[in-house]
Amino acid sequence: MAPWVRATFRYMSVGMFRLFGQRMRIQGRPLLLLTTVGAKTGRVRETTLGPAWYVNLARRPDGAAIDVDGNHVAVNADSLVGAERDRAWKRIVALAPGHGKYEQDTDREIPVVRLTPRG
């Protein structure tokens, strides 16, 4: 996908979230707006889990925040590995069965990140 298409999509999806976020659902669950700090640029990025969210989050986990159900929360991000990641992935698929196909459609491991509110 061309960079300008990704940027346009991200801009539109964040705008839609700002307008309708509390009412938007993915597989019946609230849509989440993720704020990260760019891994290369250091600039604040907002996305509804579109392109590049994982790289930014993995490299700068202390700059993350989420907006869900009208609340903005600063969070810590921890990439899960091993058995802990596997247990979390099974729970994700149980809650949102449509996500299960992503793992079947790729030869890489889908990253799982735990977001916990910063104290």
C-alpha positions as CSV (number, residue, x, y, z in Angstrom):
1,M,0.0,0.0,0.0
2,A,1.4,3.4,-0.9
3,P,2.4,5.6,2.0
4,W,-0.1,8.3,1.1
5,V,-2.9,5.8,1.1
6,R,-1.9,4.5,4.6
7,A,-1.6,8.1,5.9
8,T,-5.1,9.0,4.4
9,F,-6.6,5.8,5.9
10,R,-5.1,6.5,9.3
11,Y,-6.2,10.1,9.3
12,M,-9.8,9.1,8.3
13,S,-10.0,6.3,10.9
14,V,-8.8,8.5,13.7
15,G,-11.3,11.2,12.6
16,M,-14.1,8.6,12.6
17,F,-13.1,7.4,16.0
18,R,-13.2,11.0,17.3
19,L,-16.7,11.4,15.9
20,F,-18.2,8.0,16.7
21,G,-15.6,6.2,18.9
22,Q,-17.9,5.4,21.8
23,R,-20.5,3.8,19.4
24,M,-18.0,2.0,17.1
25,R,-17.5,-1.8,17.6
26,I,-15.3,-4.5,16.1
27,Q,-16.8,-7.9,16.6
28,G,-19.0,-6.4,19.3
29,R,-16.1,-4.9,21.3
30,P,-15.3,-1.2,21.7
31,L,-12.9,0.3,19.2
32,L,-9.6,1.4,20.7
33,L,-7.5,4.4,19.7
34,L,-3.8,3.8,20.4
35,T,-1.4,6.7,20.9
36,T,2.3,5.9,20.5
37,V,5.6,7.8,19.9
38,G,7.1,7.2,16.5
39,A,10.1,4.8,16.7
40,K,12.1,6.9,14.2
41,T,10.6,10.3,14.3
42,G,9.7,10.7,18.0
43,R,6.4,12.2,17.0
44,V,3.1,11.3,18.6
45,R,1.1,8.9,16.4
46,E,-2.5,8.0,16.8
47,T,-4.0,5.0,15.1
48,T,-7.0,2.6,15.4
49,L,-4.4,-0.2,15.2
50,G,-3.4,0.4,11.6
51,P,0.0,0.2,10.0
52,A,3.2,0.4,12.1
53,W,1.5,0.5,15.5
54,Y,3.5,-2.5,16.8
55,V,7.0,-1.2,15.9
56,N,6.3,2.2,17.5
57,L,4.8,0.6,20.6
58,A,7.7,-1.9,21.0
59,R,10.4,0.7,20.6
60,R,8.8,3.3,22.8
61,P,6.4,1.6,25.2
62,D,6.5,4.5,27.7
63,G,4.8,6.9,25.2
64,A,1.6,4.9,24.8
65,A,-1.9,5.8,25.7
66,I,-5.4,4.5,24.7
67,D,-8.8,6.1,24.2
68,V,-11.6,3.7,24.8
69,D,-15.3,4.3,25.7
70,G,-14.5,8.0,26.0
71,N,-11.6,7.7,28.4
72,H,-8.0,8.6,27.7
73,V,-5.5,6.4,29.7
74,A,-1.7,6.5,29.7
75,V,-0.5,2.9,29.6
76,N,2.6,0.7,29.9
77,A,3.1,-1.7,27.0
78,D,4.6,-5.2,27.5
79,S,5.1,-7.6,24.6
80,L,4.2,-11.1,25.7
81,V,6.3,-14.1,24.9
82,G,6.2,-17.9,25.2
83,A,3.4,-19.5,27.2
84,E,2.1,-16.2,28.5
85,R,1.7,-14.9,24.9
86,D,0.0,-18.2,23.9
87,R,-2.5,-18.0,26.8
88,A,-3.3,-14.4,25.9
89,W,-3.7,-15.2,22.2
90,K,-6.2,-18.0,23.1
91,R,-8.2,-15.6,25.2
92,I,-8.2,-13.0,22.4
93,V,-9.4,-15.5,19.9
94,A,-12.1,-16.7,22.3
95,L,-13.3,-13.1,22.7
96,A,-13.0,-12.2,19.0
97,P,-13.0,-15.4,17.0
98,G,-12.4,-13.5,13.7
99,H,-8.8,-12.8,14.8
100,G,-7.9,-16.5,14.8
101,K,-7.6,-16.5,11.0
102,Y,-4.8,-14.0,11.1
103,E,-2.4,-16.5,12.7
104,Q,-3.4,-19.1,10.1
105,D,-2.8,-16.7,7.2
106,T,0.8,-16.0,8.1
107,D,4.0,-17.8,8.9
108,R,5.0,-15.3,11.6
109,E,3.9,-15.1,15.2
110,I,1.2,-12.4,15.7
111,P,2.5,-10.0,18.4
112,V,0.4,-9.8,21.6
113,V,0.9,-6.7,23.8
114,R,-0.4,-6.2,27.3
115,L,-1.5,-2.6,28.0
116,T,-1.7,-1.7,31.7
117,P,-2.7,1.7,33.1
118,R,0.3,3.7,34.3
119,G,0.1,4.2,38.1
